[in-house]
Structures are given as structure tokens and as C-alpha cells.
């Protein structure tokens, strides 16, 4: 519960503090600019509000790990919903409108998370899980998208906020490793482990050798989470 608030607050702070020029830079999500990612975060925040307002009538069928379904092909922005996000983002002709909408809806979803009972079953994506597990699953979501947000800004000379919180990175890595039933090399930084495992950047030759040494599960990476 606390990590949800920590990760979400850090991501919103970084996103809404970006200069206008940074919104037109590529993000870590293939096929999306930073402004497209911000628009996606608005949709994510709306989903949180909807889910926390949708009590389930059935017992939990999923938890924070099984909520995510790994896919062999990372998204490239060409799926209909991804393409719609690009068009919606372009409709925000004033960057302040986009940043303002994100902060407005984002802050509301953050408050809703604080008010929700951790053990309340809620329904989303055809699954039922407790609020605690639903918010826990989003620590991975927020952390990966925080990495996406800052992926290419430093290379472009943009002034950017800090990356994801250390605790959020560690928790997100643990979630990915447990979901995939594999432990990535301990020498890898958490951010590198997440980016490589989820296809956000290719493994270096040395990293690939370490993955191959892990056997079939290491060799099947990268996988995306959706």
C-alpha cells in the first residue's frame, strides 16, 4: 500500500515537472513519445478510480503477481488502443493541459487508494483481487513507466527529475522475477534488470551470456507485462 503511494507520487512529480520540449522526446515505450506516455498514465489513473469503485461479489481469483500476464512480444505502439493513445495525446495542444489533467486525475486516484480498505475485493480485467494486491501490482506498472519516462531524456540534454524510488525498483524487480520464476544476476542494477527483462532495451552481449547461463527461463526473455 505504501509503495503504491511512493511510486505513484514520484512518477507524477517527475511527469508533471517536465519542460514542454521533453514531452516531444521518445519514451521507453516503443512507438510513444513522452506526451503519449503521460496520456496513458491518465488512462491508468482513471482505471484505478474505476476499479477502487467496483467492489466484487466474488472471492479473489488473482493476486498481485497473477494480475500480470507476460507476453513474448513487447508492444510497439501499433495496437488499436496504443494508437488511440497517440491521437488523444496529440489533442492536448497545450502541454499544460496534459500535465494538469494528469495531476488532477492522478491525485484523485492516489487519494482513493489511501481511502480504500486493503482487504476489499475489487473487480477489474475479468479478475477479482483485493485492493492490497491491486495496488501492489501497480507498483510494477508505475516503476516501469517511470523508467520509460526518463529513458531518453538525459541523452537529449533535458533536465529531468530523479528516476523511480529505490524501494519501488527493488519491489518491481522482485515482482518480475517471482512472476517469471527466475532470479536475474545479482550484479545487475534493478533498473537494468527491469529494462532487459521486459524488453525495454536489448541485453548487452555480456548480459545475454548471463541470461543464457540461467537456462530456458533466462533464454526466453524479454517478456512484456500486460
C-alpha positions as CSV (number, residue, x, y, z in Angstrom):
1,X,0.0,0.0,0.0
2,X,2.8,2.4,1.0
3,X,4.8,1.5,-2.1
4,X,1.9,2.3,-4.4
5,X,1.7,5.9,-2.9
6,X,5.5,6.3,-3.0
7,X,5.9,5.1,-6.6
8,X,2.8,6.9,-8.0
9,X,3.7,10.2,-6.3
10,X,7.3,10.0,-7.6
11,X,6.1,9.3,-11.2
12,X,3.5,12.1,-11.2
13,X,6.1,14.5,-9.8
14,X,8.6,13.6,-12.5
15,X,5.9,13.7,-15.3
16,X,4.2,17.0,-14.4
17,X,7.6,18.7,-13.8
18,X,8.9,18.1,-17.4
19,X,9.5,21.1,-19.7
20,X,7.5,21.3,-22.8
21,X,10.3,20.2,-25.1
22,X,10.7,16.9,-23.1
23,X,7.1,15.9,-24.0
24,X,8.1,15.5,-27.6
25,X,11.1,13.2,-26.9
26,X,10.8,9.4,-27.4
27,X,9.8,7.5,-24.3
28,X,10.9,4.0,-23.3
29,X,7.6,2.6,-24.7
30,X,8.3,1.8,-28.4
31,X,6.2,4.0,-30.7
32,X,5.3,6.5,-28.0
33,X,6.6,10.0,-27.2
34,X,6.7,11.1,-23.7
35,X,3.4,13.0,-24.2
36,X,1.8,9.7,-25.3
37,X,3.0,8.1,-22.1
38,X,1.6,10.9,-20.0
39,X,-1.8,10.4,-21.7
40,X,-1.6,6.7,-21.0
41,X,-0.9,7.5,-17.3
42,X,-4.2,9.5,-17.3
43,X,-6.0,6.4,-18.5
44,X,-4.2,4.3,-15.9
45,X,-5.3,6.7,-13.1
46,X,-8.9,6.5,-14.4
47,X,-8.7,2.7,-14.3
48,X,-7.5,2.9,-10.6
49,X,-10.5,5.1,-9.8
50,X,-12.9,2.8,-11.6
51,X,-11.5,-0.3,-10.0
52,X,-11.5,1.0,-6.5
53,X,-15.1,2.0,-7.0
54,X,-16.1,-1.5,-8.3
55,X,-16.5,-3.9,-5.3
56,X,-16.5,-7.5,-6.4
57,X,-19.2,-10.0,-5.4
58,X,-16.8,-13.0,-5.8
59,X,-13.8,-14.1,-3.8
60,X,-10.4,-13.1,-5.1
61,X,-9.3,-15.0,-8.2
62,X,-5.9,-13.3,-8.6
63,X,-3.2,-11.6,-6.6
64,X,-0.5,-9.0,-7.3
65,X,1.6,-11.4,-9.3
66,X,-1.0,-13.3,-11.3
67,X,-2.7,-10.0,-12.2
68,X,0.1,-9.7,-14.8
69,X,0.3,-11.9,-17.9
70,X,3.7,-12.0,-19.5
71,X,3.7,-11.7,-23.3
72,X,6.5,-12.8,-25.7
73,X,6.3,-9.7,-27.9
74,X,6.7,-6.3,-26.3
75,X,4.2,-3.7,-27.6
76,X,5.4,-1.4,-30.4
77,X,2.6,1.2,-30.3
78,X,0.7,-0.3,-33.3
79,X,-2.2,-1.9,-31.4
80,X,-5.5,-0.1,-31.7
81,X,-5.6,1.1,-28.1
82,X,-2.0,2.2,-28.2
83,X,-2.6,4.1,-31.5
84,X,-5.7,5.8,-29.9
85,X,-3.5,6.9,-27.0
86,X,-1.2,8.7,-29.5
87,X,-4.2,10.5,-31.1
88,X,-5.6,11.5,-27.7
89,X,-2.2,12.9,-26.6
90,X,-2.0,15.0,-29.8
91,X,-5.3,16.5,-28.9
92,X,-3.7,18.2,-25.9
93,X,-2.3,21.1,-27.9
94,X,-1.3,22.9,-24.7
95,X,1.2,20.9,-22.7
96,X,-0.1,22.5,-19.5
97,X,-3.5,20.9,-20.2
98,X,-1.9,17.5,-20.4
99,X,0.2,17.9,-17.3
100,X,-2.7,19.4,-15.4
101,X,-5.1,16.7,-16.4
102,X,-2.6,14.0,-15.3
103,X,-2.1,15.7,-11.9
104,X,-5.8,16.2,-11.3
105,X,-6.8,12.6,-12.1
106,X,-3.6,11.2,-10.7
107,X,-4.0,13.0,-7.3
108,X,-7.6,11.7,-7.1
109,X,-6.6,8.1,-7.7
110,X,-3.9,8.5,-5.1
111,X,-6.4,9.7,-2.5
112,X,-8.8,6.9,-3.5
113,X,-6.0,4.4,-2.8
114,X,-5.4,5.8,0.6
115,X,-9.1,5.6,1.5
116,X,-9.8,2.1,0.2
117,X,-9.9,-0.8,2.6
118,X,-6.9,-3.1,1.8
119,X,-8.9,-6.3,2.1
120,X,-11.8,-5.2,-0.1
121,X,-12.3,-7.4,-3.1
122,X,-12.5,-5.4,-6.4
123,X,-13.1,-6.4,-10.0
124,X,-11.0,-5.5,-13.0
125,X,-9.9,-7.1,-16.3
126,X,-12.3,-10.0,-15.6
127,X,-10.4,-10.8,-12.3
128,X,-11.2,-10.3,-8.7
129,X,-8.4,-9.3,-6.2
130,X,-8.0,-7.4,-3.0
131,X,-7.3,-3.7,-3.0
132,X,-3.9,-4.5,-1.4
133,X,-3.0,-6.8,-4.3
134,X,-4.4,-4.5,-6.9
135,X,-2.3,-1.6,-5.7
136,X,0.7,-3.8,-5.2
137,X,0.5,-4.8,-8.8
138,X,0.6,-1.2,-9.8
139,X,4.0,-0.7,-8.1
140,X,5.4,-2.6,-11.1
141,X,3.3,-0.5,-13.5
142,X,4.4,2.8,-12.1
143,X,8.0,1.8,-11.8
144,X,8.3,0.6,-15.4
145,X,6.6,3.7,-16.7
146,X,8.9,5.9,-14.6
147,X,11.8,4.2,-16.3
148,X,10.0,4.7,-19.7
149,X,9.5,8.4,-18.8
150,X,13.2,9.2,-18.3
151,X,14.6,6.6,-20.8
152,X,15.9,9.1,-23.4
153,X,15.7,12.5,-21.8
154,X,19.2,12.6,-20.4
155,X,20.6,11.8,-23.9
156,X,18.7,14.7,-25.3
157,X,20.2,17.1,-22.6
158,X,16.8,17.6,-20.9
159,X,16.6,18.5,-17.3
160,X,14.8,15.6,-15.6
161,X,13.6,14.6,-12.2
162,X,15.1,11.6,-10.4
163,X,14.2,8.1,-11.5
164,X,12.0,5.7,-9.7
165,X,12.4,5.3,-5.9
166,X,14.9,2.7,-4.8
167,X,12.3,0.8,-2.9
168,X,9.9,0.8,-5.8
169,X,12.7,-0.5,-8.1
170,X,13.5,-3.3,-5.8
171,X,9.9,-4.3,-5.3
172,X,9.2,-4.2,-9.1
173,X,12.2,-6.4,-9.8
174,X,11.1,-8.9,-7.2
175,X,7.7,-9.0,-8.8
176,X,9.1,-9.6,-12.2
177,X,11.5,-12.3,-11.0
178,X,8.8,-14.1,-9.0
179,X,6.3,-13.9,-11.8
180,X,8.8,-15.4,-14.2
181,X,10.2,-17.8,-11.6
182,X,13.7,-16.7,-12.3
183,X,16.4,-14.7,-10.4
184,X,18.3,-12.4,-12.6
185,X,22.0,-11.8,-11.9
186,X,22.5,-10.1,-8.5
187,X,25.2,-7.9,-10.0
188,X,22.6,-6.2,-12.3
189,X,21.2,-2.9,-11.1
190,X,17.4,-3.1,-10.5
191,X,16.7,-0.6,-13.4
192,X,18.8,-2.7,-15.8
193,X,17.2,-5.9,-14.7
194,X,13.7,-4.5,-15.3
195,X,14.6,-2.9,-18.7
196,X,16.2,-6.0,-20.1
197,X,13.6,-8.5,-18.7
198,X,10.7,-6.5,-20.1
199,X,12.3,-5.7,-23.5
200,X,12.8,-2.0,-22.8
201,X,16.4,-2.3,-24.0
202,X,18.3,-5.2,-25.5
203,X,20.7,-7.2,-23.3
204,X,24.4,-6.5,-24.0
205,X,26.5,-9.5,-25.2
206,X,27.8,-10.0,-21.6
207,X,24.3,-9.8,-20.2
208,X,22.9,-12.2,-22.8
209,X,25.6,-14.7,-21.8
210,X,24.4,-14.5,-18.2
211,X,20.8,-14.9,-19.3
212,X,21.7,-18.0,-21.4
213,X,23.5,-19.5,-18.4
214,X,20.2,-19.3,-16.4
215,X,18.7,-21.9,-18.7
216,X,15.5,-21.9,-20.7
217,X,13.8,-19.3,-18.5
218,X,16.7,-16.9,-19.0
219,X,16.8,-17.6,-22.7
220,X,13.0,-16.8,-23.1
221,X,13.5,-13.2,-22.1
222,X,12.4,-10.5,-22.8
223,X,8.8,-10.6,-21.9
224,X,6.3,-7.8,-21.6
225,X,3.7,-7.5,-18.9
226,X,0.1,-6.6,-19.6
